[in-house]
């Protein structure tokens, strides 16, 4: 089932069902233990469509993009992909020519096992940066995954793509349109090095509607823009960020314009649920905040203010300490606006329904409001609102708190 969050309600046309990426018709998946991870943990997966499909892809904009990102982005047919092979435990990033050769070998082996042209196969990796892939383990692992492919292995695939994730992030939907029911499947991973700017998070989406490559690309990019590009855990953009969506038409249901709009709403809600789950799983995080900035001079200013607050260690640690320390929020806003932005400073800052700054000064809270604020700070999901004194541009970002465990996990990660 999709992760539960109040921030991503499903539209009326979408209904959760048991399953994952292999839930839509014509998709098969597998997850196996190749030996890259210790103690026999699943660490290699394949997802494939049994029939021709259209696809959409978004990638990290990091200049140090990993070999699988570069290979897929530059040499695969990203509008007509039919499969992806994924390994976890090793990012194959900053590995030079050998890394590219290894990624190409992974793609070739998967394509051969699936009897597909190499350009219809994508490659994704996640894990430790700067270490060459142990191809002596990866190669037989790809063969084992290909032999294990089935419509019932969504869970194994979702588990195999994880690294330090505490839980799998996956789900499936039936989307009821006027033309009929189409099915959507999803699997994602990520919890650290999170601040995607895409076009160490990965997401794979499947659908069996009949849509054109252009329409599917538009739906997927809109869903990514409103979800994975709206989250941050630590302000760090991974070398391996990738979202791939496959749509194979196996249901025979061809949505009209209204149906496409409904499918887009379902995709946006589902991807946002996964994105918020990544924030909630943010390597030790204990709460997730939705920050909405309004009243900015322009979109760029709204985005800068939102990111300054969401990525501030001082703000994040205050939320961890359950301290409604609005002074830290004001400081981050002022830093983003600069010395000439004093006229745009917040008219109002609110935690859920409690206004704590009014006209740029602390609001007088009565006993009831103070009690309500204490209750809000105990919630696992908190709405934070910042209203600037500008024309009206806005931006929304979802972010996590910052805990002792984040330092511990990342200090010990390579060992």
C-alpha positions, 0 to 999 in steps of 0.5 A: 500500500502507498505510504500514508500522509495527509499531504497527498490525498487521492482523487476520487477516481483513484483507489488503492489496491494490493500490489506494486510495479507489476500490478498493471497488466503486462508488467513483470518484476523480480528482486534477488540477492546478488551478494553486493549487500551482506547477509543475503539481502535483496540487492538487484531488481529487474522491471519489464513490460512484456509488450511495447511501451512508451516511457518518460524519464527524468534525471539528476542535473548533478554534474557528477551524474553516475554512470547508469544515469549518463548511459541511460540519458545519453544512449537509451531510447527514453521515450520507448523503454521497456525495462530497467535493471537496478542494483543497490549497495553500489552507486557506480558513481565517479567510477570513470570509464570502467563505470560506464563499461560496467553500466553498459554491461548490465544493460546488455546482459539484461537486454539479452535475457529479455530479448530486447534491443539495448536501447529499450533498457535503462540502468539504475544504481544506488549506494556507495559512491566511488567504488567499482561494481563487483561485476562477478556478483552483478552478472549472475545476479542479472541472470537470476533476476531475469529467471525470477521475473513474474507478476507477483514479485513487486515486493521483492523488486521494491525491497531490492532497490533499497539502501538505508531505507527503513521501509519499502516505498511502493503501492498500486492504484486502480484509476476509474475513468469514463473509458474504463479502469487503468492500473498504476504501480509504483516503487521508490527508494530514498532517505538521504542525499535528498534534494532532487533537481531533475528534470540517492532517490529512485522511482519507477512507475508503471501504467497500462493505459493507452497513451501517446509518448508525448502525453505520458511524458507530460503526465510524468513530468508534471507529477515529478515537478509537484512531488520529488522536486518539492522535497528535501532532507539535507539539501544534497542532490544525488548523483543517481536521482532518476524517475522512470515511468512506463506505460504499455497500453495493455489494458486497452483503455484509451483515456480522452482529455478528461481521463488523461487529466484524472490519470494525471491527478492520480499520478501526482497524488501517488508520487507525492505520497512516495516523495513525502515518505522519502522525507519521513524516512530521512535517515533518522527524521521524526517529523515532516513539514509542508512549508508553503511560502506565499506573497513573494515578489516572483517564483524565484524568490518564493523558491529561494525562501522556501529552500532556505527555511527547509534546508536550514539546520537550525530550523530542522533541529528546532523541529526535532526539539519540538520547539516552535522557534520562529526566530530561526525561520525569520533568520533563514527568510532574511538570509534568502531575501538579502539586505534589500529585502526588508520590505518583503519580510513575513507579514505572518508565520503560522504553525498549522492554525496558530499564527505566531508572527503577525505584521513581522512581530511575535503574535500574542498567544493566549493559553489555549493557543499556546496549548494548541502550539505544543500539541502541533509540535508533537505531530509527525506532519506539520503545516508551516506557512510563511506569508511575505509582503509581496505580490503573490508568488508562492512555492511549496517544499516538504522537509524533514527535521534533523536528528542525532541519528542522521549524523550517526547513519552518515558517519558510519555509512561507508563502513 
